[in-house]
Amino acid sequence: MKRIIISFTAVLLTFIGVTFAVSAILLNSDKILNSFSIISVDNIAHTFNINFEKVGAASYYDVVVYNDLNIEVYSKNVNKTNVLIDLEMIKYNEEYKIVIYAYDKLGDSISNNNPYAFTYLEPTFSLENDIILVDNEDYELLIDGDINKKNYLIRLSDNGYKLEEQKLSGNTYIIDNKYYTGLKQKLEVEIIDGAVPIAKMSLYNKISPVSDIIINTPTTGDILDYNDITLTYTGGDNATSYLLEIYKGNRLIKDTIVKKNKCIISSSLLEKTEEYTIKIKALYKEYKEYTKETSVSFTMNEKDTLKPVYIDYYPKYIKAGTEVALHNPNKDGTIYYTVDGSDPITSGNKYRSSITINDNMTLKAVVMEPNKNNSIISEFDFNVGTKKKYSVYLSPSNQDGNLGVASTGYANEAKEMNDLTDYLEKRLKDAGVIVYRNSPLGNINLWISDSRYYGVDLHLAIHSNASVNHDKYGIETWINEESSKTYSLANLIQNALLGIYYNEAEEANRGVKYAGGALGEVSDAVPFGVLLEIAHHDNVKDAAWIMQNKELIANKIADTILKYFDIN
């Protein structure tokens, strides 16, 4: 009888425990990013209607479409779980994938567990088409796809007025030059299924297909702090390339092809107190007459600019009572800070000792020194709390053609950085970190999309360096820009590696550098990305240091990451 009572009590306690656990899960389901799925995807031509499950903790969702190269071709932020998207850019017989990301109020994310893959099979206009028309020459329009499976029509319009419409009977369509010869003309061509347009393109005669381009920052007349310059611009649609030109007075000192919308101009190209003019040219193929351009003029300040403050802990999840130190990366200057979100330049307290974090707060800090320009204001949003599991995506180099100094045993960058990453992976896993790792057979687009899909806390690219004349040495760390959230961790890793580096010369510290979108693994496409250049594999001493200290280097990186995220 006693045994029966004990058994019954055990069952009862188990039932109560399970009930409590289930209740806790239900009560907290709106605070946790739960796994979710796409329910349905329906499309009419390139318009897609997507339904997916609601995530209780989600503040918003991001609908992303990738092509078969894992390049993001479309993105839309939404608040609802039903969304209509128009993918005008998709092409016949190309493979695509739709992924939904749910983001909580802290910026953590989870992706849907069933990405939707499809191949687009409606006819589209070939990428080989030139969008320029030529007087007195008929235009041959190329069409990709099976045009016989439906009764497709092709329509030619001028500013909404229908010039011509007929059944599409082949994969080429000839446009008579009578519609544009001698005219400044923009013609619209559409492929139509019934009443639904399934493909559309514009053709141009005697007018530029490139839209006007506008520089947003800097602006004419600015006096800029002596630092790298972030150039942002909009427009230039349909351009096939963007040319940056930098002038000192009337003398061209630099020209280079840049990416659309943003680039970083290194301060090494500029001198204090001098005036410069920047031009951006949006070009369409070899048609120079259709180039659109714009420019701004500015003056560089005569003072150096101080580097910003960094901290030693991850602010997104920080334990109550944590002592946070503010670090000044400059040889001089004083830190001033506020903890109420106000401006530290005008109302900051002088930093004297570490700050105890007990409540959520916004800490702002600046480095100031009378004979130099203030640093940018660093902003740290502290959220008191813990995270059960952290995840890291490790992305060692796959560049097996980058050969090292053979006499040291250094084979190539891919082999040695993957060997080093083996130690790093083990150290992190031993501490309970979830580790994902790139495939050396993949490419950067795959690694970026995988990293985002897994919703990792850190994307870490691991490389070794080289120089043109094989005469450089030292360590450098890359992030996207000075204001990136990874700035603190990058400085901590840089300093940690310098602490075990064999050479204490000032030149060995090549510093934390800013890619400005030029390096994909630290760009805006990666929420929290750092790229390491661990010494120079084409320098005898550097290569030997790497080969003799792989485990030490890896453990130093891992321990810095663990300390920053406060992982015990």
C-alpha positions in Angstrom: 0.0 0.0 0.0 2.9 2.3 0.9 4.5 1.6 -2.5 1.3 2.4 -4.3 1.0 5.8 -2.5 4.6 6.7 -3.4 4.0 5.8 -7.0 0.8 7.8 -7.2 2.6 10.8 -5.6 5.4 10.5 -8.1 2.9 10.5 -11.0 1.1 13.5 -9.5 4.3 15.4 -9.1 5.3 14.6 -12.7 1.9 15.7 -13.9 2.2 19.0 -11.9 5.7 19.6 -13.2 4.7 19.0 -16.9 1.6 21.1 -16.5 3.7 23.9 -15.0 6.3 23.7 -17.8 3.6 23.7 -20.5 1.9 26.7 -18.8 5.2 28.5 -18.6 5.8 27.9 -22.3 2.3 29.2 -23.1 2.6 32.2 -20.9 6.0 33.1 -22.4 5.3 32.2 -26.0 4.8 35.9 -26.9 8.4 36.6 -25.6 10.2 33.9 -27.5 11.0 33.6 -31.2 9.3 30.3 -31.9 9.8 28.2 -35.0 7.3 29.0 -37.7 6.4 28.0 -41.3 5.2 29.4 -44.6 1.6 28.2 -45.0 1.1 29.0 -48.7 2.5 30.8 -51.6 0.3 31.7 -54.6 1.4 33.7 -57.6 0.0 35.3 -60.7 3.0 35.9 -63.0 5.6 37.8 -60.9 3.1 38.8 -58.1 3.4 36.5 -55.1 0.9 36.2 -52.2 2.6 34.7 -49.2 0.9 33.5 -45.9 3.0 32.4 -43.0 2.5 31.6 -39.3 2.5 34.3 -36.7 5.5 34.6 -34.2 4.3 35.9 -30.9 7.6 37.7 -30.0 8.1 39.2 -33.5 8.1 43.0 -33.8 8.3 42.7 -37.6 9.1 40.3 -40.4 11.5 40.6 -43.3 10.5 38.8 -46.6 13.7 38.1 -48.6 14.1 36.6 -52.0 17.4 35.0 -53.1 18.5 34.0 -56.5 20.4 30.7 -57.3 23.7 32.4 -56.4 22.3 33.2 -52.9 22.3 36.9 -53.7 19.5 38.9 -52.2 17.3 40.3 -55.0 14.3 41.5 -53.0 13.5 42.5 -49.4 10.4 43.9 -47.8 9.7 44.6 -44.1 6.1 43.8 -43.0 4.1 43.6 -39.8 1.4 41.2 -41.1 1.6 37.5 -41.8 0.1 37.9 -45.2 2.1 39.8 -47.8 1.9 40.6 -51.5 5.2 41.1 -53.3 5.9 42.0 -56.9 9.1 40.4 -58.2 9.4 42.3 -61.6 13.1 41.5 -61.7 12.8 37.7 -61.8 13.8 35.9 -65.0 12.7 32.9 -67.0 14.1 29.5 -65.8 16.0 31.0 -62.9 15.8 29.5 -59.4 14.7 31.5 -56.4 14.1 31.0 -52.7 11.8 33.0 -50.4 12.8 33.2 -46.7 10.9 34.9 -43.9 12.8 36.3 -41.0 11.0 37.2 -37.7 12.7 39.9 -35.6 12.0 40.6 -31.9 12.4 44.0 -30.2 16.1 43.4 -29.5 16.9 42.6 -33.1 17.3 38.8 -32.7 15.9 36.8 -35.5 14.6 33.4 -36.5 13.9 32.2 -40.1 11.0 30.1 -41.2 11.7 26.4 -41.2 10.5 25.8 -44.8 12.1 28.2 -47.3 10.0 28.3 -50.5 12.0 27.5 -53.6 10.7 27.9 -57.1 11.8 28.2 -60.7 10.1 30.9 -62.7 8.7 29.6 -66.0 6.9 32.5 -67.5 8.6 34.3 -70.5 10.7 37.3 -69.7 12.9 39.7 -71.6 16.5 38.5 -72.2 19.3 40.2 -70.3 21.1 40.5 -73.6 18.7 43.2 -74.7 20.2 46.7 -75.0 17.7 49.3 -73.8 18.9 51.9 -76.3 17.1 52.5 -79.6 18.8 53.8 -82.7 17.3 56.1 -85.3 16.5 54.4 -88.6 17.2 50.9 -87.3 14.5 48.4 -86.3 15.0 47.0 -82.8 15.2 43.2 -82.3 13.8 42.3 -78.9 14.9 39.0 -77.5 12.5 36.9 -75.3 13.4 34.0 -73.1 11.0 31.1 -72.4 8.3 28.9 -74.0 6.0 31.4 -75.7 3.8 28.6 -77.1 2.3 27.2 -73.9 -0.2 30.1 -73.7 -1.7 32.8 -76.0 0.8 35.5 -75.0 0.4 39.0 -76.4 3.0 41.6 -76.8 2.1 45.3 -76.4 4.1 48.4 -77.3 3.1 51.7 -75.6 4.1 55.3 -75.5 3.3 57.0 -72.2 0.2 54.8 -71.8 -1.0 55.1 -75.4 -1.0 51.7 -77.1 0.9 51.8 -80.3 0.8 48.1 -81.2 -0.5 44.8 -79.8 -0.4 41.4 -81.4 0.0 37.7 -80.6 3.6 36.8 -79.6 4.6 34.2 -82.1 8.4 33.7 -81.5 11.3 34.5 -79.2 12.2 37.6 -81.2 10.0 40.6 -81.8 10.9 43.3 -84.2 9.9 46.9 -83.3 9.6 49.1 -86.3 11.8 52.2 -86.1 8.9 54.4 -87.3 7.8 54.6 -83.6 10.9 56.4 -82.5 13.2 57.6 -85.3 13.9 61.3 -84.9 12.1 61.4 -81.5 13.0 61.7 -77.9 11.2 58.6 -76.9 10.6 56.2 -74.1 8.7 53.1 -75.2 7.2 50.5 -72.9 7.1 46.9 -74.0 5.0 44.3 -72.2 4.3 40.6 -72.4 0.7 39.9 -71.5 -1.2 36.7 -70.4 -4.9 37.5 -70.8 -5.2 40.7 -68.9 -2.1 40.2 -66.7 1.2 41.8 -67.6 3.9 39.2 -66.9 7.0 41.1 -68.1 7.8 44.7 -68.8 10.8 46.8 -70.0 11.5 50.3 -71.2 13.4 51.3 -74.3 15.0 54.7 -74.8 15.8 56.8 -77.9 17.7 60.1 -77.7 17.2 60.3 -73.9 19.2 58.7 -71.1 17.9 55.5 -69.6 19.8 56.5 -66.4 17.9 58.5 -63.8 19.3 61.6 -62.1 21.8 61.0 -59.4 21.9 62.9 -56.1 24.7 62.9 -53.4 23.1 62.9 -49.9 26.3 63.0 -47.9 28.5 65.0 -47.7 26.9 68.3 -48.8 28.5 71.2 -50.6 30.2 73.7 -48.2 30.7 71.1 -45.4 33.9 71.3 -43.3 34.6 67.6 -42.6 36.5 66.1 -39.7 39.7 64.6 -40.8 38.6 61.0 -41.1 37.3 58.5 -43.7 34.3 60.0 -45.6 31.1 58.1 -46.1 29.7 59.0 -49.5 26.0 58.2 -50.0 23.9 58.8 -53.1 20.6 57.9 -54.6 19.3 57.6 -58.2 21.3 56.4 -61.2 18.7 53.7 -61.9 19.5 51.5 -65.0 23.2 52.4 -64.7 25.6 49.6 -65.4 28.5 51.1 -63.4 29.2 54.0 -61.1 32.4 56.0 -61.4 33.8 58.0 -58.5 36.2 60.9 -59.2 38.0 62.9 -56.5 39.5 66.3 -57.4 41.9 68.5 -55.5 41.2 71.9 -57.1 41.1 71.0 -60.8 43.5 68.1 -60.5 42.0 64.6 -60.6 43.7 62.6 -57.8 41.6 59.4 -57.8 39.0 57.7 -60.0 37.5 54.2 -59.4 34.4 52.2 -60.0 32.2 51.9 -56.8 29.1 50.2 -55.7 25.7 51.8 -56.0 24.4 54.1 -53.2 27.5 54.1 -50.9 31.2 54.1 -50.7 34.0 55.0 -48.2 36.7 57.5 -49.2 39.9 56.9 -47.3 41.4 59.8 -45.4 44.8 58.8 -46.7 43.8 60.4 -50.0 43.0 63.7 -48.4 45.0 66.5 -46.7 43.9 68.7 -43.8 42.6 72.2 -44.7 42.4 71.4 -48.4 39.3 71.7 -50.6 38.0 68.8 -52.6 35.3 68.0 -55.1 33.7 64.6 -55.5 31.9 63.5 -58.6 29.7 60.5 -59.1 29.0 59.4 -62.6 26.2 56.9 -63.4 27.0 55.2 -66.8 25.1 53.0 -69.1 27.4 50.6 -71.0 29.6 52.5 -73.5 27.0 55.3 -74.2 28.9 58.2 -72.7 26.3 60.7 -73.9 23.8 59.2 -71.5 25.9 59.5 -68.4 24.3 61.2 -65.4 26.6 62.9 -62.9 26.6 65.1 -59.8 29.2 66.6 -57.5 29.8 68.2 -54.1 32.7 70.3 -52.8 33.9 70.4 -49.2 36.9 71.3 -47.1 38.8 69.0 -44.7 39.2 70.2 -41.2 42.7 71.0 -39.9 42.4 68.8 -36.8 42.7 65.0 -36.4 39.6 63.1 -35.4 39.6 61.0 -32.3 38.5 57.3 -32.5 35.3 56.4 -30.6 34.8 54.7 -27.3 34.4 50.9 -27.0 33.2 48.7 -24.2 34.0 45.2 -22.9 30.6 43.5 -22.8 27.8 42.8 -25.2 25.0 45.3 -24.4 22.1 43.5 -25.9 22.1 40.9 -23.1 23.9 41.9 -19.9 23.6 40.5 -16.4 22.4 42.8 -13.6 25.4 44.1 -11.6 27.9 43.8 -14.5 30.7 46.4 -14.3 31.2 47.9 -17.7 34.4 49.7 -18.6 34.6 52.4 -21.2 37.8 52.3 -23.3 39.6 55.1 -25.1 41.5 53.8 -28.1 43.4 57.1 -28.5 46.7 58.1 -26.9 45.1 61.2 -25.6 41.6 62.6 -24.9 39.0 62.2 -22.2 35.8 60.2 -22.2 32.6 61.9 -21.3 29.3 59.9 -21.0 25.6 60.0 -20.1 23.3 57.2 -19.1 20.0 58.9 -19.8 20.4 59.1 -23.6 21.4 62.8 -23.5 24.2 64.4 -25.5 27.6 63.6 -23.8 29.3 66.6 -25.4 27.1 69.2 -23.7 26.0 67.3 -20.5 28.4 64.4 -20.1 30.1 63.2 -16.9 33.8 62.7 -17.0 34.6 59.0 -17.0 36.6 57.9 -14.0 35.7 54.2 -13.3 33.5 51.3 -14.6 29.8 51.7 -14.6 27.4 49.2 -12.9 24.5 48.1 -15.1 21.5 47.2 -13.1 18.7 48.5 -15.3 18.0 49.0 -19.0 19.7 52.2 -20.1 21.1 54.0 -23.1 24.7 55.0 -22.5 26.3 57.6 -24.8 30.0 58.4 -24.8 32.4 60.6 -26.6 36.2 61.2 -26.6 37.2 64.9 -26.4 40.5 66.7 -26.5 40.9 70.5 -27.2 43.3 70.2 -30.1 41.4 67.4 -32.0 38.0 66.8 -33.3 35.6 64.9 -31.0 35.1 61.2 -31.8 31.7 60.2 -33.0 29.2 59.7 -30.2 29.1 56.0 -29.3 25.7 54.7 -28.3 25.1 51.5 -26.3 21.6 50.3 -25.5 21.9 48.0 -22.5 19.3 45.4 -22.0 19.5 43.6 -18.6 18.8 39.9 -19.2 20.4 36.6 -20.2 20.4 34.5 -23.3 20.4 30.7 -23.0 22.3 29.9 -26.1 24.7 31.9 -28.3 25.6 30.9 -31.8 28.5 31.9 -34.0 29.1 31.4 -37.7 32.8 30.7 -38.4 33.9 31.5 -42.0 37.6 30.6 -42.5 39.2 31.6 -45.8 38.8 29.3 -48.8 41.5 31.0 -50.8 43.9 28.1 -51.5 45.7 30.1 -54.2 47.1 32.5 -51.5 50.5 30.8 -50.8 52.5 31.4 -47.7 56.2 31.3 -46.9 57.0 27.6 -47.7 60.0 27.5 -45.4 57.8 28.0 -42.3 55.5 25.2 -43.3 52.7 27.6 -44.3 50.9 26.0 -47.3 48.1 28.3 -48.3 45.6 30.6 -46.6 42.6 28.2 -46.9 44.4 25.2 -45.3 46.1 27.1 -42.4 43.0 29.2 -41.5 40.8 26.2 -41.5 43.3 24.4 -39.3 43.3 27.4 -36.9 39.5 27.5 -37.0 39.3 23.8 -35.9 40.8 24.9 -32.5 38.5 28.0 -32.4 35.4 25.8 -33.1 36.4 23.4 -30.4 36.9 26.1 -27.8 33.6 27.7 -28.5 31.7 24.4 -28.5 33.3 23.3 -25.2 31.8 26.5 -23.7 28.4 25.6 -25.0 28.2 27.9 -28.0 26.3 26.7 -31.1 28.8 26.8 -34.0 28.0 26.9 -37.7 30.8 26.8 -40.2 31.1 27.7 -43.9 31.7 25.2 -46.7 35.0 25.8 -48.4 33.3 24.8 -51.6 30.7 27.6 -51.3 31.1 31.3 -51.9 30.6 34.5 -49.9 26.9 34.9 -50.9 26.1 31.4 -49.6 28.0 32.1 -46.3 26.2 35.4 -45.8 22.7 33.9 -46.5 23.5 30.9 -44.3 24.7 33.1 -41.5 21.5 35.2 -41.6 19.3 32.1 -41.9 20.7 30.6 -38.7 20.2 34.0 -36.9 23.7 33.9 -35.4 25.0 36.3 -32.8 28.3 36.7 -34.5 29.6 36.1 -38.0 33.4 35.8 -37.8 35.6 35.6 -41.0 39.1 34.3 -40.4 41.9 35.2 -42.9 45.6 35.8 -43.1 47.0 38.8 -44.9 49.5 39.6 -47.7 51.0 42.7 -49.3 52.0 43.6 -52.8 55.7 43.8 -52.1 55.7 41.1 -49.4 57.1 43.6 -46.9 54.3 44.2 -44.5 53.6 42.6 -41.1 51.1 42.9 -38.3 47.4 42.3 -37.4 44.3 44.1 -38.6 40.5 43.7 -38.0 37.7 44.8 -40.3 34.2 45.9 -39.6 31.8 47.8 -41.8 32.1 51.3 -40.4 33.1 53.2 -37.3 29.5 53.2 -36.0 29.0 49.5 -36.4 27.7 47.5 -33.4 30.8 45.2 -33.8 33.2 48.1 -33.1 33.8 47.1 -29.5 34.3 43.4 -30.1 36.7 44.2 -33.1 38.8 46.3 -30.8 38.9 43.6 -28.1 40.0 40.9 -30.5 42.6 43.2 -32.1 44.1 44.0 -28.7 43.9 40.4 -27.6 45.9 39.2 -30.6 48.4 42.0 -30.2 48.9 40.8 -26.7 50.4 37.5 -27.9 52.0 38.8 -31.1 55.8 38.5 -31.2 56.4 42.1 -32.4 55.6 45.0 -30.1 56.4 47.7 -32.8 53.7 50.3 -33.2 53.4 49.4 -36.9 52.4 45.9 -35.9 49.0 47.2 -34.8 47.4 47.8 -38.2 44.2 48.7 -36.3 40.5 48.3 -36.7 39.5 49.2 -40.3 36.3 50.1 -42.0 35.1 48.4 -45.2 32.2 50.6 -46.0 30.3 47.8 -47.8 33.3 46.6 -49.7 33.6 43.4 -47.7 30.5 41.3 -47.8 31.1 39.4 -44.5 31.1 42.6 -42.5 28.5 44.5 -44.6 25.0 45.4 -43.6 23.9 42.0 -45.0 25.5 40.5 -41.9 23.9 41.9 -38.7 27.1 41.4 -36.5 30.2 40.7 -38.6 33.9 40.8 -38.0 36.7 39.9 -40.3 40.2 39.1 -39.0 43.4 39.4 -40.9 45.7 37.3 -38.6 49.2 38.5 -39.6 50.8 38.2 -43.0 51.4 34.8 -44.6 53.9 36.2 -47.1 56.2 37.5 -44.3 58.6 35.0 -42.8 58.2 35.9 -39.2 54.5 36.4 -39.4 54.0 33.1 -41.2 56.2 31.3 -38.6 54.2 32.9 -35.8 50.9 31.6 -37.2 52.3 28.1 -37.8 53.8 27.8 -34.3 50.8 29.3 -32.4 47.6 28.3 -34.1 46.0 26.9 -31.0 47.1 29.8 -28.9 45.7 32.3 -31.5 42.4 30.4 -31.8 42.0 30.2 -28.0 42.7 33.9 -27.5 40.1 34.8 -30.1 37.6 32.3 -28.6 38.2 33.5 -25.0 37.7 37.2 -26.1 34.4 36.3 -27.7 33.3 34.3 -24.6 34.2 37.1 -22.3 32.5 39.8 -24.4 29.2 37.8 -24.5 29.7 36.9 -20.8 29.5 33.1 -21.5 30.8 31.1 -18.6 
